[in-house]
Amino acid sequence: MATKSSSSIKNEDTYDALRDKGYSKEKSARIANAQANDSQSPSVKGGKAAPYESWTREELYERAQELEIDGRSKMSKSELIEALRG
């Protein structure tokens, strides 16, 4: 849960709701802060990409490589999914 000491969160209720849904801290903060900004109108729903569970390990590895995730070569499919969502 967001606390008053984490003043970078502009809309704590939205942040907490997104964290409860399993969003990462960073993504939750970005969405919550964008929704609190009147000049932006972000959607809570993500893009059209298939969920990571339907990707092959090779596809997950390639995405982890793009994001420069350390230790990716030794990760299992489930570990890659966790690291990508991190």
C-alpha positions as CSV (number, residue, x, y, z in Angstrom):
1,M,0.0,0.0,0.0
2,A,1.1,3.5,-0.7
3,T,2.0,5.6,2.3
4,K,2.2,9.4,2.8
5,S,6.0,9.0,2.9
6,S,5.9,7.8,-0.8
7,S,4.9,11.3,-2.0
8,S,5.5,10.4,-5.6
9,I,2.1,8.7,-5.8
10,K,-0.5,11.2,-6.8
11,N,-3.6,9.0,-6.6
12,E,-3.1,6.4,-3.8
13,D,-6.5,4.7,-4.2
14,T,-5.8,3.9,-7.8
15,Y,-2.3,2.8,-7.0
16,D,-3.5,0.5,-4.3
17,A,-6.2,-1.0,-6.6
18,L,-3.7,-1.6,-9.3
19,R,-1.2,-3.3,-6.9
20,D,-4.1,-5.5,-5.7
21,K,-4.7,-6.6,-9.3
22,G,-1.0,-7.6,-9.6
23,Y,0.5,-4.7,-11.4
24,S,4.1,-3.8,-10.6
25,K,4.9,-0.9,-8.3
26,E,6.3,1.1,-11.2
27,K,3.4,0.5,-13.6
28,S,0.9,1.2,-10.8
29,A,2.6,4.5,-10.0
30,R,2.7,5.6,-13.6
31,I,-1.0,4.9,-14.2
32,A,-2.1,6.4,-10.9
33,N,0.0,9.6,-11.5
34,A,-1.2,9.9,-15.1
35,Q,-4.8,9.6,-14.0
36,A,-4.3,12.3,-11.4
37,N,-3.0,14.6,-14.2
38,D,-5.9,16.4,-16.0
39,S,-3.9,16.8,-19.2
40,Q,-3.6,13.0,-19.6
41,S,-6.3,10.3,-20.0
42,P,-4.7,6.9,-19.7
43,S,-6.5,3.7,-19.8
44,V,-6.2,1.1,-17.0
45,K,-6.4,-1.7,-19.6
46,G,-3.1,-2.7,-21.3
47,G,-2.3,-3.3,-24.9
48,K,-3.4,-6.2,-27.1
49,A,-0.4,-8.5,-26.5
50,A,-1.2,-12.0,-25.4
51,P,-0.5,-12.8,-21.8
52,Y,3.0,-14.0,-21.0
53,E,1.7,-17.5,-20.1
54,S,0.9,-18.1,-23.8
55,W,4.4,-17.1,-25.0
56,T,7.1,-19.7,-25.5
57,R,10.2,-19.6,-23.3
58,E,12.2,-18.4,-26.4
59,E,9.8,-15.5,-26.9
60,L,10.0,-14.6,-23.2
61,Y,13.8,-14.9,-23.3
62,E,14.0,-12.5,-26.3
63,R,11.8,-10.0,-24.5
64,A,14.0,-10.3,-21.4
65,Q,17.0,-9.7,-23.6
66,E,15.5,-6.5,-25.0
67,L,14.9,-5.3,-21.5
68,E,18.4,-6.4,-20.4
69,I,17.2,-8.6,-17.5
70,D,20.2,-10.1,-15.7
71,G,20.4,-13.9,-15.3
72,R,17.8,-14.5,-18.1
73,S,19.7,-17.4,-19.7
74,K,19.3,-19.5,-16.5
75,M,15.7,-18.7,-15.9
76,S,12.8,-21.0,-16.4
77,K,9.6,-19.9,-18.3
78,S,7.9,-19.0,-15.0
79,E,11.0,-17.2,-13.7
80,L,11.1,-15.2,-17.0
81,I,7.5,-14.2,-16.6
82,E,8.0,-13.1,-13.0
83,A,11.1,-11.0,-14.1
84,L,9.3,-9.4,-17.0
85,R,6.4,-8.4,-14.7
86,G,8.8,-7.2,-12.0
